[in-house]
């Protein structure tokens, strides 16, 4: 009985269960919304940075720059997320049990 439990395997397959296509569409839609939110954040951050700079408001300029960079980093992570997940899945599959 324990020998059977020790020999398990997993091969991720989105078509193995019903609803895999729906989950993929949901993931694509949420990713799109997140990228749109990052774009809006970049535009607002850039506007705040520019207004703060020209009105000599250091705090507004700093917050705008911080918002612009944070939104850019968010877009980078959102775009790279599938590759990052695939990298770690592949790395995890290289681990061999004794």
Residue pairs with C-beta under 8 A, 6 or more apart in sequence:
12 89
14 20
14 21
14 23
14 24
31 78
31 81
34 74
34 78
35 75
35 78
35 79
37 74
38 71
38 72
38 74
38 75
38 78
39 71
39 75
40 71
41 67
41 68
41 70
41 71
41 74
42 67
42 68
42 71
42 72
42 75
44 64
44 67
45 64
45 65
45 66
45 67
45 68
45 69
45 70
45 71
46 64
46 68
47 64
48 60
48 61
48 63
48 64
48 67
49 60
49 61
49 64
49 65
49 67
49 68
50 64
51 57
51 60
51 64
52 58
52 59
52 60
52 61
52 62
52 63
52 64
53 61
